[in-house]
Amino acid sequence: MAGETKTHDERLRDLEAEAFRTGRTLAEHGEQLGEIREQQATAFGNIDSLANAVGAPGDRTITLRLDVIERVLFALARAQNIDPDALD
């Protein structure tokens, strides 16, 4: 009987440890999900800004809209310390 109790207690400790690890893992995943949501919100905000800069079809010629896109992309590259003129 003492051996069964010890085995039962060990199994309970193992289950508690596993539950703790699982809870910690879920918390970490929750934090990562929050960070991903923030990144997505930023990305969608950037897309909205780009769309506003480009304008709706018909507002400007395609040449003007492409010029705006090019300037925005060059500015983004420079903000990341990338020289767009050096890229081929």
C-alpha positions, 0 to 999 in steps of 0.5 A: 500500500505504501508503494502505491501511495508513493507512485500515486504521489509521484504521478500527481507531482508529474501531472502538476509539473506538466500542467505548470509547463503547459500554463507557462507555454500558453502564457508565452504563446498569448504574449507572442499572439499579442505582439503579432496583433500589434505588428499586423495593426502597424502593417495595416496602418502602413498599407492604409497610409500607402493607399491614401498616398497613392489615391483612388483610381482616377484621382491621378494618372498611373505615372503619378501614382507609381511615382508616389509608391516609388518615393514611399518605398525609397523612404522605407529603404532609407529608414532601414539603412538600405541605399536603394540606388545601390540595389540592382 
